[in-house]
């Protein structure tokens, strides 16, 4: 093979990279601010639309979703403010709209950062939106169906019968919301690993090296997020964290190999 033939792939590769660089384009600082403003507006519109849609189903949402865990364990709730229930219904609709519009929110974030990516990286947008949304919803579902029942069972069984547990509806809603949002964020760990590996910030070797440190952090986070001080609730939160970290190492390995192959 002649020297010209050997250099030909390299030249075409450079031409391809140059084309990608041109397609990426450049945006000024003010352009970035303008783009950020519109993405925030589109995100808020998605939340508002989701909240309005859920408002038409607010009664079954309250009866069969929010209040159902309390009913299962004969938990007494009380309202302490004149317009407490009105504000509660509005909060449920708004935060439900936030969860319902998660795909749109992720899409807007992706569109904001996409000008700084190569064209071949922008093709991942559909898969990223789907899997990121799925991870968050799985985290919320895990918290609602597994962690909450265990926590309420512990709360209602603990203590003396001389003290009646009458819980403020505000604290009840805040408790459920914090737990579900926290679990949803934790379940985004594999997608975060994918992004950081694609950017070359982390490697599978680095994640494996600090495996023991990650386990300690996982149990600390589980202790902070878990609704009750009982070991069972902590394990319910810690086990998924350990599993998600192992899954993140696998995803990081796949993503890192693709990144190296692309550079080669």
N, C-alpha and C positions, 0 to 999 in steps of 0.2 A: 504494500500500500504506500502510495506516495505521501510526501509531507503535506501537500495541498489537501489531499483527501482526509488526512488525519486532523487537519485544522478546521475542516468544514463544519463538523458538529459543534465545535467550540464557538465558531463565528455565529452559527444559527442560534445557539443558546444565548449568546450575548445580545443578538438582535431581538430575541424574544423577551429577555429581561428588560431591554431598553424600551420595548413597546409597552410592557407592563408598567414601567416607571412613568411613561407618558400618560397612560390611562389612569393612573392614580391621581394625577393632577396635584395642584397645590392650592391651599386655601389660606387666606389671610386670617389674622386674629379676629377681626370683626366678622368675617364670614363664618368662623367657627362659633362665635357668640350668637349670630343670627340663626345658624343651624340648630344650636342648642336650645334657643328660645322656641323654635317651632316644634322641636321634638318634645319639649316639656308640654307645650300646648296640646299636641296630639295625644300625649300620654294622659293628660288631665281629661281630655274629651273622652278617651276610652274609659276612664274611671267613672265619669259622670254617666255615660251611657250604660255601663254595667250597673251602677247604683239605681238608675231609673228603671231598668229592666227588673231588678230584684225587688224594687219597691212594690211592684204589682203582685209579688209573691211573698210579701213580708210576713203575713200571718202564718202560712205554713212553714216559712223559714224559721220563724221564732219558735213555733210549737214543736216541729219535728227535727230541728237541727240544734238550735241554741239551748233550748230548755229541756230537751230530751234527756241529756245526762243527769240533770238534777232530778228529774222525775223518776228515773230508774233507781236512784238511791234515796228517795224520799227526802231530798234536800229542800229546806224551806228558804225561799228568797224573799227579800223585801226591798221596797223602793223608799228612799229617804228624802227625795226631792219632789217638789210640786210637779215639775215637768220632766221628771226622771225617765218615765217610760217613753215619752216623746223623743227625748234625746237618745235613749237606748235604741229605739227603732231606726232613727236616723244613722246612728253609728253602725248598726248592723248592716244597713243598706250600703253605706259608704265603704266599709271595710270588705263587705262582700263584693262590691264593685271593684275594689283593688285586686282581690283574688281572681275575680272573673276576667279582668282585663290584663292579667299577667302576660299572655302571649303578645298582646299589643305593646305592652311596656318593654318587653324584651326585644321586640321588633324595632321599636324606636331607638333603643340603646344601640342595637346593631347598626341601624342606618346612620347613627351619629358617628360611629367609629369606622364605618365602611370606607370613607374617602381615604383613610390612611392605610388601607389594605390592598393587596394585589387582586386582580380580577379573579384568579383561581381560588383565592380565599373567600371572595364574596359569594361564591357558589354554595357555601355551607349555610347560608342564611336560613333556608327552610328547615334543615335538620337541626340547627342550633335552636331556633324558636320552638320547635316541637319537643325536643328532648329537654331543654331547660324548663319549659312549662310543665312537662310531665314529671320531672324531678321535684319541682316545687309542690305540685298537687299530690304526689306520693308522700311527701313529707307532711303535708297538712292532714292527709287521710290517716297516716300512721299515728300522728298525735291524737287525732279525734277518736279513732277506733281502738287504739291499744293503750296509749299513755293515760288519757283522761279517765277511762273506767278504772284503771289500777289506782290512780291518784285519789279519785273520789271514794273508792272502796276503803282505802287506807284512812282518809280523813274522817269518814263516817263511823269507822270502827274504833278510832282512837279517842281516848279521853274518858270522862266520867259522864254518867247519865244525869248527874245533877246540873250539868251545863248543856243548855240546848243550843244547837248550831243553827243560827239564823243568819244567813249570809246576805250582805248587800249585793244587789244586782249589778252595781258598778264594778265591784271587786270580782264578782263572778265572771262578767264579760271580759274584764281586763286579763284575768287569769287564763281563760280559754284562748283569747286572742294572742297573748304573748307566747303561749306554748305552741300554738299552731304556726304562727309566723316564724318562730325560732326553729321549729322542726323543718319547715319549708326551706329556710335558708341553709340549714345544715345539709339537706339533701342536694344542694347545688354543688357540693364539694367535687363530684366527678367532672362536672362541666367546667368548674374553675381550674381543675387540674389540666383539662384538655387545652384551655386557652393559654395558661401559663407555659405549658410544654410547647405549644405551637410558637410562642414568642421566645422560647429558649431561656425563660427565667428559671424554671425548675427542670430537673431531669429525674428519671426513674431511680437512678443511682443515689441521688441526693435524698429522695423521699424514703428509700429503703434504709439509707444510713441513719436517718433520724426517726426510725420506726418506733423505738422505745419512747422517745420524747413525745411523739404523736399520740401514743397510747395514754401516756400520763395526761396530756392536754385533753384527750377525748373524755377521760373520766372526770376531769375537773369541769369541763364544759357540761357534761351530763349532770353533774351535781348542781351546777348553777341553773340549768334550764329545767331539770326535772321538777315537777310540781310538788313533790313531797320529799321529806328527808329519809324515807324508807329505802333500804337497799334495792328492793324490787323495782321501784320507779326509776332509780338511777341506772340499773342494768338495762331497763327498757330503752333508755336513751343512749347508753354507752355502747351496747351491742351494734346498733345501726351505724354509729360513728366509726367503730373499728372496721366493720364491713365496708363502709363507704371509703375509708382510707385505703383499704386493700384494693378496692375497685378503682380508685383514683390512680394508684400505682400502675395498674394494668392499662388504664386509658392513657396515662402519661407515657408509658412505654410505646404504645401504638402510635400516639401522636408524635413522639420524639423521633421514631423511626421514619415516619413520613416526612418530617421536617428535614432530616438528614438526607433522605433520598431526593427530596426536592432540590436541596442545595447541590447535591452531586450531579 
